[in-house]
Amino acid sequence: MGMGEPLFNYDNLIKAIHILRDRYGLNFPTDGITISTVGPVDQLKKLREEHLKIQLTISLHAATQSARNRIIPHMRIYAIEDVVKQALSYSERHNRKIVFAYLLLPGINDRPSDVRQLAKWFRGKKVMINVLQYNPTSNSRIKAPQKREIVAFKHQLEQAGLEVTMRVSHGRKINAACGQLANTYNKFKKK
């Protein structure tokens, strides 16, 4: 997994996928390629028209516009409903399951109303929600959820009829888990 928004480099991303899966290139199995994106709507529309047979993961992280704006501020230019709509359109066109990554943040995106909204969007669709654990660093201002809180949220989503998985985080104690390197870099950059 890299950093940055792959769909903001759309043409080169598509070229790279063609090279990776070409039998004279790396001959990489198409199902082994995942695009993980925050979901810029215009690029999702373009991606829908490609025939790549890749996996798509949308970093959604919220069920409301205000929570998503707080978590992913640079994506406030896109309505969360439009991101969801385009991702589901991709799923329907290509008959593929979409993964929605959901970084659980206590008091921000873990309310019963969030569960209801996610169920409204995704129940009965080819969707899996991947609940992620927030990995804080020493300069984090947001509290990380306890494992029991993550398990409880996962259970609520399952009770609402959704397919859910929970990603286990590794490397947290040595600040090497997902999100910690960038967060640590930002701490040093501010000095």
Buried (B, 14 or more C-beta within 10 A) or exposed (E): EEEEBBBEEBEEBBEBBEEBBEEEEEEBEEEEBEBBBBBBBEBBEEBBEBEBEBBBBBBBBBBBBEBBBBBBEEBEEBEBEBBBBBBBBBBEEBEBEBBBBBBBBBEBBBBEEBBEBBBEBBEEBBBBBBBBBBBBBEEBEBEBBEEEBBEBBBEBBEEBEBBBEBBEBEEBEEBEBBBBBEBBEEEEEEE
